[in-house]
């Protein structure tokens, strides 16, 4: 059923656009903030991590589950995973294990933890 809608060219176009976006986010000079109050997996996770500020909550669920479909971690995650402490990056890439907000802050993949009861708008007022 999917093959009726997705051709090889359209799949390549999606991959090209995602990698283009990830590259530009990684190299952008202006300050960027990601606010994650829910699921951030795969491509969404690759958009969250390189930001100058990544704000997560207790509702945040982070994973790179590409291995479960026979794919490799993409959009810069091979670079990011290789810089995590110990063998954590290897473990995350091979298992697709999920991390919560506090765990992301503890390993340095997020910069701030804010309880979801606190308004993100209040948090944004802290930035100049």
C-alpha positions as protocol buffer text, in pm:
chain_id: "A"
residue {
  index: 1
  type: UNK
  ca { x: 0 y: 0 z: 0 }
}
residue {
  index: 2
  type: UNK
  ca { x: 278 y: 243 z: 84 }
}
residue {
  index: 3
  type: UNK
  ca { x: 449 y: 173 z: -249 }
}
residue {
  index: 4
  type: UNK
  ca { x: 152 y: 329 z: -431 }
}
residue {
  index: 5
  type: UNK
  ca { x: 227 y: 662 z: -266 }
}
residue {
  index: 6
  type: UNK
  ca { x: 604 y: 653 z: -215 }
}
residue {
  index: 7
  type: UNK
  ca { x: 841 y: 618 z: -505 }
}
residue {
  index: 8
  type: UNK
  ca { x: 1216 y: 593 z: -474 }
}
residue {
  index: 9
  type: UNK
  ca { x: 1248 y: 956 z: -587 }
}
residue {
  index: 10
  type: UNK
  ca { x: 998 y: 1082 z: -329 }
}
residue {
  index: 11
  type: UNK
  ca { x: 1178 y: 892 z: -51 }
}
residue {
  index: 12
  type: UNK
  ca { x: 1511 y: 1041 z: -160 }
}
residue {
  index: 13
  type: UNK
  ca { x: 1354 y: 1387 z: -160 }
}
residue {
  index: 14
  type: UNK
  ca { x: 1229 y: 1344 z: 198 }
}
residue {
  index: 15
  type: UNK
  ca { x: 1573 y: 1226 z: 314 }
}
residue {
  index: 16
  type: UNK
  ca { x: 1747 y: 1510 z: 129 }
}
residue {
  index: 17
  type: UNK
  ca { x: 1519 y: 1775 z: 284 }
}
residue {
  index: 18
  type: UNK
  ca { x: 1559 y: 1633 z: 635 }
}
residue {
  index: 19
  type: UNK
  ca { x: 1938 y: 1624 z: 611 }
}
residue {
  index: 20
  type: UNK
  ca { x: 1939 y: 1975 z: 463 }
}
residue {
  index: 21
  type: UNK
  ca { x: 1728 y: 2102 z: 755 }
}
residue {
  index: 22
  type: UNK
  ca { x: 1945 y: 1925 z: 1014 }
}
residue {
  index: 23
  type: UNK
  ca { x: 2262 y: 2068 z: 862 }
}
residue {
  index: 24
  type: UNK
  ca { x: 2123 y: 2422 z: 866 }
}
residue {
  index: 25
  type: UNK
  ca { x: 2004 y: 2390 z: 1226 }
}
residue {
  index: 26
  type: UNK
  ca { x: 2347 y: 2260 z: 1334 }
}
residue {
  index: 27
  type: UNK
  ca { x: 2529 y: 2548 z: 1162 }
}
residue {
  index: 28
  type: UNK
  ca { x: 2284 y: 2834 z: 1226 }
}
residue {
  index: 29
  type: UNK
  ca { x: 2444 y: 3126 z: 1413 }
}
residue {
  index: 30
  type: UNK
  ca { x: 2139 y: 3265 z: 1595 }
}
residue {
  index: 31
  type: UNK
  ca { x: 2023 y: 3124 z: 1927 }
}
residue {
  index: 32
  type: UNK
  ca { x: 1755 y: 2856 z: 1896 }
}
residue {
  index: 33
  type: UNK
  ca { x: 1541 y: 2703 z: 2168 }
}
residue {
  index: 34
  type: UNK
  ca { x: 1362 y: 2369 z: 2153 }
}
residue {
  index: 35
  type: UNK
  ca { x: 1070 y: 2304 z: 2386 }
}
residue {
  index: 36
  type: UNK
  ca { x: 985 y: 1936 z: 2423 }
}
residue {
  index: 37
  type: UNK
  ca { x: 678 y: 1842 z: 2626 }
}
residue {
  index: 38
  type: UNK
  ca { x: 606 y: 1505 z: 2471 }
}
residue {
  index: 39
  type: UNK
  ca { x: 752 y: 1256 z: 2225 }
}
residue {
  index: 40
  type: UNK
  ca { x: 1075 y: 1341 z: 2044 }
}
residue {
  index: 41
  type: UNK
  ca { x: 1191 y: 1046 z: 1835 }
}
residue {
  index: 42
  type: UNK
  ca { x: 1398 y: 999 z: 1523 }
}
residue {
  index: 43
  type: UNK
  ca { x: 1390 y: 1311 z: 1308 }
}
residue {
  index: 44
  type: UNK
  ca { x: 1224 y: 1516 z: 1582 }
}
residue {
  index: 45
  type: UNK
  ca { x: 1499 y: 1422 z: 1822 }
}
residue {
  index: 46
  type: UNK
  ca { x: 1762 y: 1526 z: 1570 }
}
residue {
  index: 47
  type: UNK
  ca { x: 1604 y: 1871 z: 1558 }
}
residue {
  index: 48
  type: UNK
  ca { x: 1602 y: 1902 z: 1939 }
}
residue {
  index: 49
  type: UNK
  ca { x: 1956 y: 1810 z: 2039 }
}
residue {
  index: 50
  type: UNK
  ca { x: 2173 y: 2063 z: 1848 }
}
residue {
  index: 51
  type: UNK
  ca { x: 1981 y: 2367 z: 1973 }
}
residue {
  index: 52
  type: UNK
  ca { x: 2161 y: 2611 z: 2203 }
}
residue {
  index: 53
  type: UNK
  ca { x: 1886 y: 2554 z: 2461 }
}
residue {
  index: 54
  type: UNK
  ca { x: 1676 y: 2237 z: 2485 }
}
residue {
  index: 55
  type: UNK
  ca { x: 1399 y: 2252 z: 2745 }
}
residue {
  index: 56
  type: UNK
  ca { x: 1239 y: 1923 z: 2848 }
}
residue {
  index: 57
  type: UNK
  ca { x: 970 y: 1818 z: 3097 }
}
residue {
  index: 58
  type: UNK
  ca { x: 873 y: 1500 z: 3281 }
}
residue {
  index: 59
  type: UNK
  ca { x: 644 y: 1424 z: 2984 }
}
residue {
  index: 60
  type: UNK
  ca { x: 937 y: 1417 z: 2741 }
}
residue {
  index: 61
  type: UNK
  ca { x: 1010 y: 1081 z: 2577 }
}
residue {
  index: 62
  type: UNK
  ca { x: 1327 y: 1070 z: 2366 }
}
residue {
  index: 63
  type: UNK
  ca { x: 1455 y: 786 z: 2146 }
}
residue {
  index: 64
  type: UNK
  ca { x: 1630 y: 707 z: 1821 }
}
residue {
  index: 65
  type: UNK
  ca { x: 1433 y: 395 z: 1721 }
}
residue {
  index: 66
  type: UNK
  ca { x: 1572 y: 361 z: 1368 }
}
residue {
  index: 67
  type: UNK
  ca { x: 1747 y: 32 z: 1458 }
}
residue {
  index: 68
  type: UNK
  ca { x: 1409 y: -135 z: 1515 }
}
residue {
  index: 69
  type: UNK
  ca { x: 1326 y: -89 z: 1144 }
}
residue {
  index: 70
  type: UNK
  ca { x: 1672 y: -190 z: 1021 }
}
residue {
  index: 71
  type: UNK
  ca { x: 1798 y: 164 z: 962 }
}
residue {
  index: 72
  type: UNK
  ca { x: 2091 y: 352 z: 1112 }
}
residue {
  index: 73
  type: UNK
  ca { x: 2060 y: 659 z: 1332 }
}
residue {
  index: 74
  type: UNK
  ca { x: 2056 y: 956 z: 1100 }
}
residue {
  index: 75
  type: UNK
  ca { x: 2058 y: 1335 z: 1086 }
}
residue {
  index: 76
  type: UNK
  ca { x: 2378 y: 1374 z: 1284 }
}
residue {
  index: 77
  type: UNK
  ca { x: 2308 y: 1124 z: 1559 }
}
residue {
  index: 78
  type: UNK
  ca { x: 2614 y: 915 z: 1482 }
}
residue {
  index: 79
  type: UNK
  ca { x: 2814 y: 1227 z: 1573 }
}
residue {
  index: 80
  type: UNK
  ca { x: 2606 y: 1303 z: 1883 }
}
residue {
  index: 81
  type: UNK
  ca { x: 2593 y: 944 z: 2011 }
}
residue {
  index: 82
  type: UNK
  ca { x: 2970 y: 904 z: 1978 }
}
residue {
  index: 83
  type: UNK
  ca { x: 3021 y: 1190 z: 2224 }
}
residue {
  index: 84
  type: UNK
  ca { x: 2800 y: 1055 z: 2503 }
}
residue {
  index: 85
  type: UNK
  ca { x: 2965 y: 915 z: 2816 }
}
residue {
  index: 86
  type: UNK
  ca { x: 3084 y: 554 z: 2819 }
}
residue {
  index: 87
  type: UNK
  ca { x: 2898 y: 329 z: 2578 }
}
residue {
  index: 88
  type: UNK
  ca { x: 2566 y: 508 z: 2621 }
}
residue {
  index: 89
  type: UNK
  ca { x: 2556 y: 633 z: 2262 }
}
residue {
  index: 90
  type: UNK
  ca { x: 2623 y: 285 z: 2130 }
}
residue {
  index: 91
  type: UNK
  ca { x: 2349 y: 145 z: 2352 }
}
residue {
  index: 92
  type: UNK
  ca { x: 2094 y: 408 z: 2242 }
}
residue {
  index: 93
  type: UNK
  ca { x: 2177 y: 363 z: 1873 }
}
residue {
  index: 94
  type: UNK
  ca { x: 2150 y: -15 z: 1882 }
}
residue {
  index: 95
  type: UNK
  ca { x: 1847 y: -55 z: 2107 }
}
residue {
  index: 96
  type: UNK
  ca { x: 1636 y: 255 z: 2050 }
}
residue {
  index: 97
  type: UNK
  ca { x: 1595 y: 281 z: 2428 }
}
residue {
  index: 98
  type: UNK
  ca { x: 1381 y: 565 z: 2556 }
}
residue {
  index: 99
  type: UNK
  ca { x: 1501 y: 843 z: 2786 }
}
residue {
  index: 100
  type: UNK
  ca { x: 1294 y: 1084 z: 2992 }
}
residue {
  index: 101
  type: UNK
  ca { x: 1355 y: 1455 z: 3045 }
}
residue {
  index: 102
  type: UNK
  ca { x: 1568 y: 1426 z: 3359 }
}
residue {
  index: 103
  type: UNK
  ca { x: 1786 y: 1162 z: 3196 }
}
residue {
  index: 104
  type: UNK
  ca { x: 1841 y: 1386 z: 2894 }
}
residue {
  index: 105
  type: UNK
  ca { x: 1963 y: 1670 z: 3117 }
}
residue {
  index: 106
  type: UNK
  ca { x: 2186 y: 1430 z: 3315 }
}
residue {
  index: 107
  type: UNK
  ca { x: 2370 y: 1312 z: 3002 }
}
residue {
  index: 108
  type: UNK
  ca { x: 2388 y: 1657 z: 2843 }
}
residue {
  index: 109
  type: UNK
  ca { x: 2145 y: 1612 z: 2554 }
}
residue {
  index: 110
  type: UNK
  ca { x: 1912 y: 1876 z: 2700 }
}
residue {
  index: 111
  type: UNK
  ca { x: 2005 y: 2194 z: 2884 }
}
residue {
  index: 112
  type: UNK
  ca { x: 1704 y: 2261 z: 3107 }
}
residue {
  index: 113
  type: UNK
  ca { x: 1434 y: 2065 z: 3288 }
}
residue {
  index: 114
  type: UNK
  ca { x: 1107 y: 2243 z: 3365 }
}
residue {
  index: 115
  type: UNK
  ca { x: 804 y: 2076 z: 3526 }
}
residue {
  index: 116
  type: UNK
  ca { x: 521 y: 2070 z: 3274 }
}
residue {
  index: 117
  type: UNK
  ca { x: 301 y: 2257 z: 3522 }
}
residue {
  index: 118
  type: UNK
  ca { x: 525 y: 2562 z: 3469 }
}
residue {
  index: 119
  type: UNK
  ca { x: 427 y: 2755 z: 3161 }
}
residue {
  index: 120
  type: UNK
  ca { x: 680 y: 2751 z: 2878 }
}
residue {
  index: 121
  type: UNK
  ca { x: 595 y: 3116 z: 2824 }
}
residue {
  index: 122
  type: UNK
  ca { x: 720 y: 3193 z: 3175 }
}
residue {
  index: 123
  type: UNK
  ca { x: 1041 y: 3006 z: 3095 }
}
residue {
  index: 124
  type: UNK
  ca { x: 1089 y: 3199 z: 2771 }
}
residue {
  index: 125
  type: UNK
  ca { x: 1072 y: 3529 z: 2960 }
}
residue {
  index: 126
  type: UNK
  ca { x: 1399 y: 3426 z: 3128 }
}
residue {
  index: 127
  type: UNK
  ca { x: 1585 y: 3460 z: 2798 }
}
residue {
  index: 128
  type: UNK
  ca { x: 1691 y: 3808 z: 2682 }
}
